[in-house]
Amino acid sequence: MFIGKVSGSVVSTQKIDTVVGSKLLLIKAMTVKGDSPGEVVDTGRVAVAIDMLGAGEGDLVLVTQGSSARLTESTKNMPTDAVVVGIIDAIQAGSREIYKKR
């Protein structure tokens, strides 16, 4: 599982039946800066993920990849490698809150 930031959406007019109706999001992988926790930064990696929760551009989300992405009730029959499993409200590192959804 990783923290991601929704940076856009992907539109595909032709797709297999099991993916029709699913929202596809462009997700930038993020990490908590290691040497002094206090900042969530971009790793440079990007993924396309199925979104069943209604995340929007700019939201921080939890993304599951690999075979685990197909373990939700909604994605069990989808050929997906990434799915948004949560929209993050806050991130705390030690005693510091480093992210809070506005």
C-alpha positions in Angstrom: 0.0 0.0 0.0 1.3 3.5 -0.7 0.3 7.1 -0.2 -0.7 8.8 -3.5 -1.9 12.2 -4.6 -4.6 12.4 -7.3 -3.1 14.4 -10.1 -5.7 13.8 -12.8 -8.0 11.3 -14.5 -7.6 8.9 -17.4 -10.3 8.7 -20.0 -10.6 5.5 -22.0 -13.6 5.1 -24.4 -12.8 1.6 -25.3 -12.2 -0.9 -22.5 -13.2 -4.4 -21.5 -16.7 -4.9 -20.0 -15.5 -5.4 -16.4 -13.9 -2.0 -16.3 -16.8 -0.1 -18.0 -18.2 2.5 -15.6 -15.1 2.6 -13.4 -13.3 5.9 -12.7 -9.6 5.8 -13.6 -7.3 8.2 -11.7 -3.7 9.3 -12.3 -1.9 8.9 -9.0 1.5 10.4 -8.1 3.2 8.2 -5.5 4.1 10.2 -2.3 6.4 9.5 0.7 7.0 11.2 4.1 10.3 12.9 3.9 12.6 10.6 5.9 15.3 12.8 7.6 12.8 15.1 9.3 9.2 14.0 9.2 7.1 17.0 8.4 6.6 16.9 4.7 4.8 14.7 2.2 6.8 14.7 -1.1 6.5 13.3 -4.6 8.6 10.1 -5.4 8.4 10.6 -9.2 6.4 7.4 -9.7 2.9 7.5 -11.3 0.2 4.9 -11.4 -3.3 4.6 -12.9 -5.8 3.3 -10.3 -9.4 2.4 -10.2 -11.4 4.6 -7.9 -14.5 3.4 -6.2 -14.6 6.0 -3.5 -15.0 9.3 -5.3 -11.5 10.8 -4.8 -10.8 14.1 -6.5 -7.9 16.0 -7.9 -5.5 17.0 -5.1 -6.7 14.4 -2.6 -4.2 12.2 -0.8 -5.3 8.6 -1.1 -4.2 5.1 0.0 -3.5 2.8 -3.0 -3.2 -0.9 -3.0 -1.3 -2.6 -5.9 -0.7 -6.1 -7.3 -3.0 -9.0 -6.5 -4.3 -7.2 -3.4 -6.0 -4.7 -5.7 -8.4 -7.4 -6.8 -9.4 -8.4 -3.2 -12.1 -5.8 -2.8 -15.8 -6.7 -3.5 -15.9 -4.2 -6.4 -12.6 -5.2 -8.1 -12.6 -9.0 -7.6 -13.4 -9.6 -11.3 -11.3 -6.7 -12.7 -7.9 -7.0 -14.3 -6.5 -4.1 -12.3 -3.1 -3.6 -10.7 -4.0 -0.6 -8.5 -7.1 0.5 -6.6 -7.9 3.5 -4.3 -8.8 1.9 -1.0 -9.0 5.1 1.1 -9.1 8.9 1.1 -6.7 10.3 3.7 -8.0 12.8 6.2 -4.8 13.3 8.2 -1.2 12.0 8.5 0.6 12.1 11.8 4.4 11.4 12.3 5.3 11.3 15.9 3.6 14.1 17.7 3.3 16.2 14.5 0.4 16.4 12.1 2.0 16.7 8.7 -1.1 16.6 6.6 -4.7 17.5 7.2 -7.4 17.5 4.5 -8.9 20.9 4.0 
